[in-house]
Amino acid sequence: MNALQTTTLEVDDADLRAHRRVDVKLQVVMQLDRTTSCITTTRNISEGGVLLRGFQGPALHHGRLVGIDLRGVLSNEGDTDSQRYLMRVVRHQGDIVALSFAANGDTAP
C-alpha cells in the first residue's frame, strides 16, 4: 500500500500580493469631486496602486474614481510640482484607503 504524504504551507497575505510594496511617505491631495479634496499621506506604493493612511474624509465606496496629487515624485530637485493620478477605490476602512490605478479610459473627477 502506498502512503500519501501531505505538506501544509503557511502563507502570509503579503506573499499573495501581485506587486511588491515600497514603504514611502508622501503628501497626497485626494480630489473627491470638482470642489472637495482631502489631504493625507501614503503608507506604501506599488505598481498596482497606493495605500493611504490618515484619511479623514467621507466614506468612499468600492469602485469610486478619485484623483490624487502626489508631491515630490517628479524629480529629486526639490520642485513643488505635483502629478495627478486617476485612482479607483479598492477598500476604505477607518483612516486607511487602498487605491488602484484606474484604466486609461476612465474620467477624472
C-alpha positions in Angstrom: 0.0 0.0 0.0 1.3 3.4 -0.9 1.3 6.1 1.7 0.2 9.6 0.8 2.2 12.4 2.3 0.8 16.0 2.5 2.5 19.2 3.5 0.7 22.2 4.8 2.3 25.6 4.0 1.5 28.7 5.9 1.4 31.7 3.6 1.4 35.3 4.8 -1.2 37.5 3.0 1.7 39.8 1.9 3.0 36.9 -0.2 -0.2 36.8 -2.2 0.2 40.4 -3.5 0.6 40.9 -7.2 3.1 43.7 -6.8 5.9 44.4 -4.3 5.1 47.4 -2.0 7.6 50.1 -1.2 7.0 51.9 2.1 7.1 55.6 1.3 5.6 58.7 3.0 4.4 61.4 0.5 1.8 64.1 0.9 -1.3 63.4 -1.1 -4.2 65.6 -2.0 -7.1 63.4 -2.9 -9.7 65.1 -5.2 -13.1 63.6 -4.5 -15.0 65.8 -6.9 -14.6 69.2 -8.5 -14.9 71.0 -5.2 -13.9 68.5 -2.5 -10.4 67.5 -1.6 -8.7 65.9 1.4 -5.0 65.9 2.4 -3.5 62.7 3.6 -0.2 60.7 3.3 0.9 57.5 1.6 1.8 54.4 3.6 3.1 52.5 0.6 3.1 52.4 -3.2 3.3 49.7 -5.8 2.9 49.2 -9.5 -0.7 48.4 -8.8 -1.7 51.2 -6.6 -1.3 53.2 -3.4 -2.2 52.7 0.3 -3.1 55.9 2.1 -3.2 56.4 5.9 -4.7 59.2 8.0 -7.6 59.8 5.7 -10.2 62.0 7.4 -12.7 62.4 4.5 -16.2 61.0 3.8 -16.9 57.3 3.3 -15.6 56.0 -0.1 -17.4 53.1 -1.8 -15.6 50.4 -3.7 -15.0 51.3 -7.3 -15.3 55.1 -6.9 -12.9 57.1 -9.0 -10.8 59.8 -7.3 -7.8 61.9 -8.4 -4.7 62.1 -6.3 -1.9 64.6 -6.5 1.4 63.2 -5.2 4.0 65.8 -4.1 7.7 65.1 -4.8 7.6 62.3 -7.3 8.6 64.1 -10.4 12.2 64.7 -9.5 14.7 64.9 -6.7 15.5 68.6 -7.3 13.1 69.8 -4.6 10.5 71.1 -7.1 7.0 71.9 -5.9 5.2 70.3 -8.9 2.7 67.5 -8.3 1.4 64.9 -10.6 -2.3 63.9 -10.8 -3.2 60.2 -10.9 -6.6 58.8 -11.5 -7.3 56.0 -9.0 -10.1 53.6 -8.2 -11.1 52.9 -4.5 -10.4 49.2 -3.6 -11.0 49.5 0.2 -11.8 52.1 2.8 -11.6 51.1 6.5 -11.3 53.8 9.1 -8.4 56.1 8.1 -6.9 53.6 5.6 -7.8 53.8 1.9 -6.5 51.4 -0.7 -6.4 52.7 -4.3 -5.6 51.0 -7.6 -4.5 52.9 -10.8 -7.6 53.4 -13.0 -7.8 52.3 -16.6 -6.9 54.7 -19.4 -10.5 55.3 -20.5 -11.8 56.4 -17.1 -12.7 60.0 -16.5 -11.1 62.1 -13.7 -13.3 63.8 -11.0 
